Amino acid sequence: MSIIFGKRVRLRAVERGDVGKFHEWVNDPEVTRGLSLYLPMSMADEESWFNSLANRDQKVRPLAIEIRKGRNWKLIGNCGVFDFDTVNRSAELGILIGDKSEWNKGFGSEVMSLLVLHCFETLNLNRAFLRVYTENIRAVRSYEKAGFVLEGRLREAVYKSGKYDDVLIMSVLRSEWTAQTKEK
């Protein structure tokens, strides 16, 4: 896959040099509050994860998220498409914006829009979905901007930070995305 360019972000293959930043982010409780991660990860864990990527199908390998900073690109997170259902042409999406200095700038919405475009125009999916904790209001708004709609709620489905939280299932269908794209 080639690099996917948006207006302010680009999605590229994850490189070994990204592992240090990923390790930092997955060990930051503020960053992982909205993720299923809940235990510390060692650098060896992160390197093992990276080394396993070569054995995965290319379509399920994560993508690094970068933003333009002058003439250079700055790594701010990663994202990906996974758990493909080839019969029903559906897959789950995930995103991590680890660089907290770049939060609340709309990068998450742009990344999710690019991932949805990738799902429908490159991977030929019919449905893209994700899971998000109800307390992650910023993420829910971001996903709605990218065209996702609430599909359902898994009540008290996750235990995090000493309490249970609901998990929202949100999705976008190819037909909805096509209609939204035509309106723009």
N, CA, C and O of each residue as an XYZ file, in Angstrom:
736
protein
N       0.846     -1.171      0.000
C       0.000      0.000      0.000
C       0.891      1.232      0.000
O       1.931      1.263      0.658
N       0.479      2.223     -0.729
C       1.228      3.475     -0.740
C       0.765      4.355      0.417
O      -0.178      4.017      1.133
N       1.430      5.465      0.585
C       1.061      6.412      1.640
C      -0.303      7.005      1.323
O      -0.599      7.322      0.171
N      -1.130      7.153      2.349
C      -2.461      7.755      2.197
C      -2.363      9.184      2.710
O      -2.044      9.407      3.878
N      -2.635     10.152      1.841
C      -2.528     11.560      2.195
C      -3.895     12.189      2.414
O      -4.823     11.968      1.637
N      -4.010     12.973      3.476
C      -5.173     13.803      3.721
C      -4.762     15.252      3.578
O      -3.701     15.550      3.031
N      -5.598     16.159      4.068
C      -5.261     17.591      3.993
C      -4.132     17.950      4.946
O      -3.241     18.727      4.602
N      -4.174     17.373      6.162
C      -3.167     17.726      7.170
C      -2.413     16.533      7.727
O      -1.467     16.698      8.497
N      -2.821     15.345      7.349
C      -2.192     14.134      7.881
C      -1.814     13.189      6.748
O      -2.305     13.300      5.624
N      -0.932     12.265      7.077
C      -0.668     11.157      6.158
C      -0.568      9.879      6.979
O      -0.159      9.893      8.140
N      -0.949      8.784      6.354
C      -0.887      7.461      6.957
C       0.134      6.661      6.166
O       0.031      6.531      4.947
N       1.115      6.129      6.871
C       2.185      5.370      6.221
C       2.442      4.087      7.005
O       1.924      3.900      8.106
N       3.241      3.219      6.423
C       3.607      1.975      7.101
C       4.377      2.293      8.381
O       5.134      3.263      8.439
N       4.178      1.476      9.389
C       4.909      1.606     10.647
C       6.343      1.140     10.412
O       6.572      0.120      9.761
N       7.301      1.889     10.941
C       8.723      1.572     10.814
C       9.312      1.280     12.194
O       8.752      1.677     13.216
N      10.434      0.591     12.207
C      11.100      0.255     13.468
C      11.375      1.503     14.309
O      11.284      1.447     15.535
N      11.704      2.606     13.682
C      11.988      3.837     14.403
C      10.794      4.410     15.151
O      10.969      5.292     15.991
N       9.585      3.934     14.869
C       8.367      4.400     15.539
C       8.162      3.733     16.894
O       7.415      4.241     17.730
N       8.820      2.599     17.113
C       8.553      1.754     18.272
C       8.779      2.497     19.594
O       8.011      2.311     20.538
N       9.812      3.327     19.674
C      10.084      4.071     20.911
C       8.926      4.971     21.302
O       8.527      5.002     22.466
N       8.385      5.703     20.338
C       7.235      6.572     20.614
C       6.016      5.753     20.998
O       5.304      6.102     21.941
N       5.766      4.657     20.272
C       4.616      3.810     20.590
C       4.731      3.293     22.022
O       3.743      3.273     22.756
N       5.932      2.876     22.418
C       6.167      2.379     23.776
C       5.836      3.460     24.802
O       5.198      3.189     25.819
N       6.271      4.677     24.526
C       5.979      5.808     25.425
C       4.468      6.007     25.554
O       3.952      6.174     26.659
N       3.774      5.989     24.439
C       2.336      6.266     24.434
C       1.529      5.168     25.114
O       0.604      5.470     25.868
N       1.856      3.897     24.866
C       1.046      2.820     25.451
C       1.305      2.649     26.941
O       0.642      1.845     27.598
N       2.253      3.389     27.474
C       2.515      3.371     28.912
C       2.078      4.657     29.597
O       2.372      4.859     30.776
N       1.387      5.521     28.883
C       0.874      6.775     29.432
C      -0.607      6.567     29.769
O      -1.426      6.417     28.862
N      -0.960      6.554     31.058
C      -2.356      6.294     31.444
C      -3.358      7.260     30.817
O      -4.496      6.880     30.541
N      -2.950      8.487     30.595
C      -3.860      9.455     29.979
C      -4.145      9.076     28.523
O      -5.272      9.225     28.051
N      -3.137      8.593     27.821
C      -3.298      8.180     26.425
C      -4.131      6.905     26.341
O      -4.994      6.786     25.471
N      -3.882      5.954     27.232
C      -4.551      4.654     27.135
C      -5.914      4.609     27.820
O      -6.567      3.566     27.822
N      -6.347      5.715     28.396
C      -7.650      5.740     29.080
C      -8.772      5.237     28.181
O      -9.685      4.560     28.655
N      -8.718      5.556     26.894
C      -9.776      5.141     25.976
C      -9.476      3.857     25.222
O     -10.215      3.485     24.311
N      -8.398      3.177     25.594
C      -8.007      1.951     24.899
C      -8.201      0.728     25.783
O      -8.369      0.847     26.996
N      -8.177     -0.439     25.168
C      -8.337     -1.668     25.944
C      -7.064     -2.038     26.706
O      -7.091     -2.959     27.523
N      -5.965     -1.352     26.461
C      -4.722     -1.611     27.206
C      -4.905     -1.201     28.662
O      -5.483     -0.154     28.952
N      -4.412     -2.029     29.569
C      -4.545     -1.666     30.979
C      -3.342     -2.059     31.818
O      -3.287     -1.736     33.005
N      -2.372     -2.753     31.219
C      -1.158     -3.125     31.933
C       0.051     -2.503     31.236
O       0.020     -2.285     30.025
N       1.116     -2.217     31.987
C       2.317     -1.645     31.364
C       2.892     -2.593     30.302
O       2.781     -3.814     30.405
N       3.501     -1.996     29.295
C       4.143     -2.767     28.236
C       5.632     -2.440     28.239
O       6.017     -1.274     28.315
N       6.456     -3.463     28.159
C       7.900     -3.250     28.119
C       8.337     -2.914     26.696
O       7.588     -3.119     25.742
N       9.549     -2.399     26.567
C      10.093     -2.146     25.237
C      10.227     -3.470     24.485
O      10.020     -3.518     23.272
N      10.571     -4.542     25.197
C      10.657     -5.860     24.551
C       9.295     -6.286     23.999
O       9.222     -6.862     22.913
N       8.203     -6.002     24.747
C       6.848     -6.300     24.262
C       6.574     -5.542     22.963
O       6.057     -6.103     21.997
N       6.925     -4.271     22.962
C       6.657     -3.421     21.801
C       7.496     -3.873     20.602
O       7.000     -3.903     19.476
N       8.755     -4.222     20.837
C       9.614     -4.700     19.749
C       9.112     -6.042     19.210
O       9.159     -6.284     18.004
N       8.636     -6.902     20.093
C       8.073     -8.181     19.670
C       6.834     -7.951     18.807
O       6.645     -8.608     17.782
N       5.998     -7.014     19.236
C       4.813     -6.646     18.437
C       5.253     -6.190     17.055
O       4.700     -6.639     16.051
N       6.245     -5.298     16.991
C       6.711     -4.792     15.697
C       7.240     -5.929     14.827
O       6.920     -6.010     13.641
N       8.047     -6.804     15.416
C       8.627     -7.909     14.650
C       7.560     -8.843     14.098
O       7.765     -9.467     13.057
N       6.426     -8.948     14.779
C       5.343     -9.823     14.315
C       4.586     -9.235     13.122
O       3.865     -9.959     12.435
N       4.740     -7.941     12.870
C       3.983     -7.295     11.789
C       4.305     -7.881     10.423
O       3.425     -7.974      9.567
N       5.549     -8.274     10.208
C       5.951     -8.818      8.904
C       5.191    -10.094      8.562
O       5.059    -10.443      7.389
N       4.689    -10.795      9.582
C       3.959    -12.047      9.351
C       2.466    -11.834      9.131
O       1.735    -12.784      8.851
N       2.016    -10.601      9.256
C       0.593    -10.306      9.078
C       0.287     -9.948      7.626
O       1.148     -9.464      6.891
N      -0.940    -10.194      7.240
C      -1.422     -9.735      5.944
C      -1.276     -8.213      5.906
O      -1.551     -7.534      6.896
N      -0.853     -7.695      4.790
C      -0.579     -6.262      4.689
C      -1.796     -5.403      5.050
O      -1.635     -4.327      5.627
N      -2.995     -5.854      4.724
C      -4.178     -5.028      4.974
C      -4.484     -4.845      6.462
O      -5.205     -3.917      6.831
N      -3.943     -5.724      7.326
C      -4.204     -5.581      8.762
C      -3.013     -5.005      9.530
O      -3.041     -4.937     10.759
N      -1.997     -4.601      8.829
C      -0.863     -3.968      9.506
C      -1.244     -2.541      9.887
O      -1.904     -1.846      9.115
N      -0.833     -2.109     11.063
C      -1.179     -0.738     11.476
C      -0.470      0.297     10.614
O       0.522      0.006      9.945
N      -0.999      1.493     10.650
C      -0.433      2.619      9.909
C      -0.010      3.697     10.894
O      -0.706      3.961     11.874
N       1.127      4.312     10.631
C       1.587      5.438     11.442
C       0.853      6.692     10.983
O       0.610      6.882      9.791
N       0.504      7.544     11.942
C      -0.162      8.822     11.652
C       0.870      9.927     11.794
O       1.519     10.055     12.832
N       1.016     10.720     10.749
C       1.938     11.849     10.793
C       1.234     13.119     10.353
O       0.307     13.090      9.544
N       1.696     14.238     10.906
C       1.195     15.550     10.504
C       2.360     16.372      9.965
O       3.513     16.161     10.340
N       2.044     17.297      9.093
C       3.064     18.156      8.489
C       3.514     19.192      9.513
O       2.690     19.883     10.110
N       4.817     19.293      9.709
C       5.426     20.309     10.577
C       6.517     20.981      9.760
O       7.641     20.484      9.685
N       6.186     22.105      9.153
C       7.135     22.769      8.268
C       7.415     21.891      7.062
O       6.498     21.516      6.331
N       8.691     21.562      6.856
C       9.069     20.706      5.726
C       9.122     19.233      6.119
O       9.376     18.375      5.274
N       8.885     18.936      7.386
C       8.996     17.571      7.897
C       7.636     17.023      8.304
O       6.628     17.730      8.306
N       7.643     15.751      8.646
C       6.459     15.071      9.154
C       6.710     14.667     10.587
O       7.814     14.242     10.929
N       5.690     14.794     11.438
C       5.790     14.467     12.860
C       4.851     13.306     13.163
O       3.661     13.364     12.852
N       5.390     12.250     13.772
C       4.607     11.092     14.184
C       3.740     11.475     15.383
O       4.251     11.977     16.384
N       2.412     11.236     15.283
C       1.526     11.564     16.403
C       0.693     10.380     16.883
O       0.019     10.481     17.908
N       0.727      9.257     16.161
C      -0.082      8.124     16.582
C      -0.063      6.995     15.574
O       0.794      6.941     14.692
N      -1.023      6.092     15.720
C      -1.182      5.013     14.752
C      -2.648      4.609     14.669
O      -3.462      4.966     15.522
N      -2.957      3.865     13.633
C      -4.342      3.454     13.391
C      -4.315      2.189     12.559
O      -3.256      1.748     12.111
N      -5.480      1.611     12.358
C      -5.511      0.430     11.527
C      -6.891     -0.153     11.333
O      -7.870      0.269     11.948
N      -6.934     -1.130     10.463
C      -8.138     -1.882     10.127
C      -7.830     -3.337     10.479
O      -6.786     -3.858     10.088
N      -8.727     -3.996     11.210
C      -8.449     -5.352     11.666
C      -9.737     -6.150     11.804
O     -10.828     -5.632     11.565
N      -9.603     -7.407     12.189
C     -10.744     -8.326     12.345
C     -11.661     -8.309     11.117
O     -12.862     -8.055     11.218
N     -11.067     -8.583      9.974
C     -11.821     -8.608      8.722
C     -12.801     -9.770      8.703
O     -12.469    -10.891      9.089
N     -14.003     -9.486      8.251
C     -15.014    -10.503      7.985
C     -15.167    -10.502      6.466
O     -15.870     -9.661      5.907
N     -14.502    -11.452      5.801
C     -14.466    -11.436      4.339
C     -15.803    -11.791      3.697
O     -16.079    -11.364      2.576
N     -16.623    -12.554      4.379
C     -17.935    -12.909      3.826
C     -18.849    -11.689      3.809
O     -19.507    -11.410      2.807
N     -18.884    -10.959      4.935
C     -19.794     -9.825      5.055
C     -19.149     -8.485      4.704
O     -19.795     -7.440      4.787
N     -17.877     -8.518      4.312
C     -17.126     -7.326      3.892
C     -17.166     -6.247      4.967
O     -17.539     -5.104      4.704
N     -16.775     -6.626      6.183
C     -16.798     -5.746      7.339
C     -15.466     -5.852      8.072
O     -14.814     -6.895      8.038
N     -15.061     -4.763      8.740
C     -13.848     -4.789      9.556
C     -13.952     -3.712     10.626
O     -14.741     -2.773     10.524
N     -13.119     -3.882     11.665
C     -13.077     -2.933     12.774
C     -11.915     -1.963     12.578
O     -10.871     -2.328     12.038
N     -12.108     -0.740     13.017
C     -11.075      0.292     12.931
C     -10.617      0.662     14.328
O     -11.376      0.554     15.291
N      -9.368      1.100     14.433
C      -8.833      1.572     15.696
C      -7.875      2.727     15.460
O      -7.267      2.838     14.395
N      -7.746      3.588     16.466
C      -6.878      4.752     16.356
C      -6.297      5.081     17.723
O      -6.944      4.882     18.751
N      -5.070      5.584     17.720
C      -4.420      6.081     18.919
C      -3.683      7.362     18.526
O      -2.751      7.327     17.723
N      -4.104      8.486     19.092
C      -3.337      9.723     18.952
C      -2.553      9.825     20.251
O      -3.096     10.204     21.289
N      -1.287      9.488     20.184
C      -0.469      9.408     21.384
C       0.172     10.715     21.793
O       0.443     10.933     22.974
N       0.417     11.586     20.831
C       1.061     12.864     21.114
C       0.007     13.829     21.656
O      -0.770     14.406     20.895
N      -0.010     13.994     22.971
C      -1.064     14.798     23.626
C      -1.023     16.262     23.215
O      -2.039     16.949     23.321
N       0.120     16.760     22.750
C       0.198     18.159     22.299
C      -0.602     18.364     21.014
O      -0.841     19.502     20.612
N      -1.017     17.274     20.369
C      -1.787     17.381     19.124
C      -3.251     16.980     19.299
O      -3.987     16.847     18.321
N      -3.669     16.789     20.552
C      -5.078     16.487     20.816
C      -5.935     17.725     20.577
O      -5.449     18.855     20.639
N      -7.202     17.498     20.305
C      -8.207     18.559     20.130
C      -7.908     19.487     18.962
O      -8.243     20.670     19.005
N      -7.285     18.961     17.929
C      -6.989     19.748     16.732
C      -7.663     19.170     15.491
O      -7.413     19.628     14.376
N      -8.516     18.166     15.681
C      -9.251     17.586     14.561
C      -8.506     16.530     13.767
O      -9.011     16.055     12.750
N      -7.310     16.151     14.214
C      -6.559     15.149     13.472
C      -7.241     13.788     13.511
O      -7.212     13.057     12.521
N      -7.855     13.437     14.639
C      -8.534     12.150     14.756
C      -9.661     12.002     13.752
O      -9.813     10.944     13.140
N     -10.451     13.049     13.575
C     -11.548     13.000     12.601
C     -11.014     12.818     11.188
O     -11.559     12.046     10.399
N      -9.938     13.542     10.879
C      -9.361     13.422      9.535
C      -8.802     12.022      9.300
O      -8.986     11.443      8.229
N      -8.120     11.484     10.306
C      -7.577     10.131     10.179
C      -8.709      9.128      9.967
O      -8.621      8.269      9.090
N      -9.765      9.232     10.762
C     -10.868      8.282     10.619
C     -11.526      8.413      9.251
O     -11.919      7.408      8.659
N     -11.649      9.622      8.747
C     -12.199      9.807      7.395
C     -11.317      9.137      6.349
O     -11.823      8.518      5.412
N      -9.994      9.258      6.506
C      -9.067      8.601      5.578
C      -9.160      7.083      5.689
O      -9.114      6.379      4.681
N      -9.292      6.581      6.919
C      -9.422      5.130      7.096
C     -10.705      4.599      6.457
O     -10.709      3.525      5.855
N     -11.781      5.355      6.592
C     -13.050      4.944      5.976
C     -12.909      4.944      4.454
O     -13.359      4.010      3.791
N     -12.294      5.974      3.902
C     -12.021      6.018      2.461
C     -11.221      4.786      2.042
O     -11.545      4.139      1.046
N     -10.188      4.468      2.794
C      -9.353      3.288      2.540
C     -10.190      2.001      2.603
O     -10.034      1.113      1.765
N     -11.067      1.910      3.588
C     -11.924      0.721      3.730
C     -12.807      0.513      2.508
O     -12.941     -0.608      2.018
N     -13.406      1.582      2.019
C     -14.374      1.450      0.934
C     -13.743      1.479     -0.455
O     -14.194      0.763     -1.349
N     -12.717      2.286     -0.649
C     -12.143      2.421     -1.989
C     -10.962      1.489     -2.253
O     -10.692      1.162     -3.409
N     -10.263      1.062     -1.225
C      -9.108      0.178     -1.431
C      -9.432     -1.257     -1.027
O      -9.138     -2.196     -1.767
N     -10.038     -1.423      0.143
C     -10.275     -2.761      0.683
C     -11.628     -3.350      0.286
O     -11.915     -4.510      0.583
N     -12.462     -2.547     -0.386
C     -13.765     -2.996     -0.882
C     -14.668     -3.533      0.222
O     -15.347     -4.546      0.050
N     -14.666     -2.837      1.360
C     -15.563     -3.234      2.452
C     -16.939     -2.613      2.253
O     -17.096     -1.656      1.494
N     -17.921     -3.160      2.933
C     -19.270     -2.598      2.941
C     -19.577     -1.896      4.258
O     -20.432     -1.012      4.308
N     -18.876     -2.290      5.335
C     -19.158     -1.748      6.665
C     -17.857     -1.626      7.444
O     -17.049     -2.554      7.492
N     -17.677     -0.473      8.046
C     -16.541     -0.250      8.949
C     -17.134      0.088     10.311
O     -18.068      0.884     10.407
N     -16.587     -0.520     11.366
C     -17.134     -0.259     12.694
C     -16.016     -0.083     13.699
O     -14.852     -0.364     13.413
N     -16.382      0.383     14.871
C     -15.422      0.570     15.957
C     -16.143      0.468     17.277
O     -17.372      0.489     17.350
N     -15.347      0.358     18.313
C     -15.851      0.332     19.685
C     -15.233      1.520     20.407
O     -14.059      1.833     20.208
N     -16.026      2.180     21.245
C     -15.527      3.334     21.996
C     -16.218      3.371     23.351
O     -17.411      3.087     23.456
N     -15.463      3.722     24.386
C     -16.033      3.841     25.730
C     -16.882      5.105     25.793
O     -16.535      6.132     25.210
N     -18.009      5.014     26.515
C     -18.917      6.165     26.583
C     -18.256      7.383     27.208
O     -18.602      8.514     26.867
N     -17.309      7.170     28.118
C     -16.663      8.323     28.758
C     -15.698      9.045     27.814
O     -15.248     10.147     28.129
N     -15.376      8.453     26.676
C     -14.462      9.071     25.712
C     -15.260      9.952     24.740
O     -15.352      9.671     23.545
N     -15.821     11.005     25.286
C     -16.717     11.892     24.537
C     -16.013     12.530     23.352
O     -16.605     12.673     22.282
N     -14.754     12.914     23.532
C     -13.995     13.542     22.448
C     -13.896     12.581     21.249
O     -14.053     13.003     20.103
N     -13.639     11.315     21.511
C     -13.540     10.333     20.430
C     -14.892     10.121     19.753
O     -14.960     10.034     18.527
N     -15.961     10.038     20.531
C     -17.295      9.840     19.949
C     -17.607     10.972     18.972
O     -18.089     10.728     17.866
N     -17.329     12.211     19.384
C     -17.568     13.363     18.489
C     -16.729     13.254     17.214
O     -17.202     13.549     16.116
N     -15.484     12.826     17.380
C     -14.583     12.676     16.244
C     -15.120     11.645     15.249
O     -15.086     11.862     14.038
N     -15.611     10.533     15.770
C     -16.138      9.484     14.904
C     -17.412      9.943     14.199
O     -17.624      9.628     13.028
N     -18.250     10.678     14.903
C     -19.469     11.200     14.281
C     -19.119     12.138     13.124
O     -19.770     12.102     12.080
N     -18.098     12.972     13.302
C     -17.654     13.867     12.223
C     -17.205     13.081     11.003
O     -17.351     13.541      9.871
N     -16.655     11.889     11.239
C     -16.174     11.050     10.141
C     -17.294     10.207      9.528
O     -17.044      9.424      8.612
N     -18.525     10.357     10.022
C     -19.668      9.670      9.429
C     -20.177      8.456     10.183
O     -21.132      7.820      9.737
N     -19.578      8.119     11.297
C     -20.026      6.960     12.072
C     -21.312      7.291     12.819
O     -21.513      8.414     13.280
N     -22.180      6.285     12.926
C     -23.426      6.440     13.672
C     -23.473      5.373     14.771
O     -22.881      4.301     14.646
N     -24.178      5.692     15.826
C     -24.327      4.757     16.932
C     -25.159      3.570     16.481
O     -26.244      3.724     15.922
N     -24.631      2.398     16.734
C     -25.290      1.167     16.337
C     -25.828      0.409     17.548
O     -26.848     -0.275     17.469
N     -25.117      0.547     18.674
C     -25.556     -0.170     19.856
C     -24.666      0.107     21.049
O     -23.650      0.793     20.938
N     -25.058     -0.430     22.185
C     -24.356     -0.200     23.447
C     -24.196     -1.526     24.179
O     -25.160     -2.269     24.364
N     -22.972     -1.806     24.587
C     -22.686     -2.964     25.435
C     -22.587     -2.423     26.857
O     -21.616     -1.750     27.204
N     -23.583     -2.714     27.669
C     -23.670     -2.116     28.998
C     -22.607     -2.672     29.934
O     -22.403     -3.883     30.028
N     -21.932     -1.752     30.625
C     -20.890     -2.085     31.606
C     -19.982     -3.208     31.096
O     -19.705     -4.171     31.811
N     -19.534     -3.071     29.878
C     -18.761     -4.116     29.218
C     -17.260     -4.023     29.455
O     -16.519     -4.942     29.105
N     -16.803     -2.914     30.052
C     -15.373     -2.759     30.292
C     -15.140     -2.266     31.714
O     -15.870     -1.414     32.221
N     -14.121     -2.813     32.337
C     -13.728     -2.383     33.678
C     -12.396     -1.662     33.544
O     -11.396     -2.259     33.146
N     -12.388     -0.395     33.871
C     -11.190      0.415     33.696
C     -11.162      1.482     34.781
O     -12.186      2.094     35.087
N     -10.016      1.694     35.347
C      -9.820      2.740     36.366
C     -10.794      2.587     37.531
O     -11.306      3.577     38.053
N     -11.048      1.347     37.936
C     -11.862      1.090     39.109
C     -13.359      1.186     38.920
O     -14.108      1.191     39.897
N     -13.813      1.264     37.661
C     -15.260      1.315     37.438
C     -15.611      0.682     36.100
O     -14.753      0.506     35.236
N     -16.877      0.344     35.943
C     -17.381     -0.214     34.698
C     -17.867      0.909     33.803
O     -18.371      1.928     34.274
N     -17.707      0.705     32.505
C     -18.182      1.690     31.535
C     -18.856      0.940     30.389
O     -18.525     -0.209     30.099
N     -19.792      1.604     29.755
C     -20.438      1.045     28.575
C     -19.502      1.189     27.381
O     -18.664      2.089     27.332
N     -19.662      0.292     26.432
C     -18.926      0.361     25.171
C     -19.942      0.617     24.066
O     -20.919     -0.119     23.920
N     -19.700      1.661     23.299
C     -20.566      1.982     22.171
C     -20.019      1.322     20.914
O     -18.810      1.296     20.688
N     -20.919      0.792     20.105
C     -20.559      0.265     18.794
C     -21.045      1.302     17.782
O     -22.225      1.651     17.744
N     -20.111      1.782     16.965
C     -20.445      2.775     15.942
C     -19.989      2.220     14.591
O     -18.998      1.495     14.506
N     -20.727      2.572     13.544
C     -20.358      2.070     12.227
C     -20.715      3.076     11.148
O     -21.461      4.031     11.365
N     -20.155      2.822      9.981
C     -20.521      3.563      8.775
C     -20.603      2.530      7.653
O     -19.743      1.660      7.526
N     -21.646      2.644      6.852
C     -21.854      1.742      5.723
C     -21.383      2.421      4.441
O     -21.377      3.647      4.336
N     -20.996      1.615      3.488
C     -20.547      2.161      2.204
C     -21.617      3.078      1.599
O     -21.293      4.145      1.079
N     -22.885      2.669      1.664
C     -23.969      3.471      1.076
C     -24.082      4.833      1.762
O     -24.316      5.843      1.098
N     -23.919      4.865      3.079
C     -23.969      6.134      3.822
C     -22.785      7.019      3.449
O     -22.934      8.221      3.226
N     -21.605      6.400      3.384
C     -20.394      7.135      3.050
C     -20.479      7.707      1.637
O     -20.097      8.852      1.399
N     -20.984      6.897      0.699
C     -21.125      7.356     -0.684
C     -22.072      8.552     -0.742
O     -21.792      9.529     -1.437
N     -23.189      8.484     -0.021
C     -24.151      9.595     -0.018
C     -23.521     10.846      0.598
O     -23.718     11.946      0.081
N     -22.775     10.703      1.683
C     -22.113     11.848      2.319
C     -21.067     12.451      1.411
O     -20.923     13.672      1.354
N     -20.340     11.619      0.706
C     -19.282     12.079     -0.201
C     -19.870     12.884     -1.336
O     -19.292     13.892     -1.744
N     -21.006     12.459     -1.853
C     -21.665     13.170     -2.964
C     -22.174     14.534     -2.526
O     -22.198     15.478     -3.316
N     -22.593     14.638     -1.228
C     -23.112     15.902     -0.710
C     -22.024     16.955     -0.589
O     -22.315     18.148     -0.673
N     -20.779     16.540     -0.393
C     -19.681     17.487     -0.160
C     -19.181     18.090     -1.398
O     -18.259     18.905     -1.360
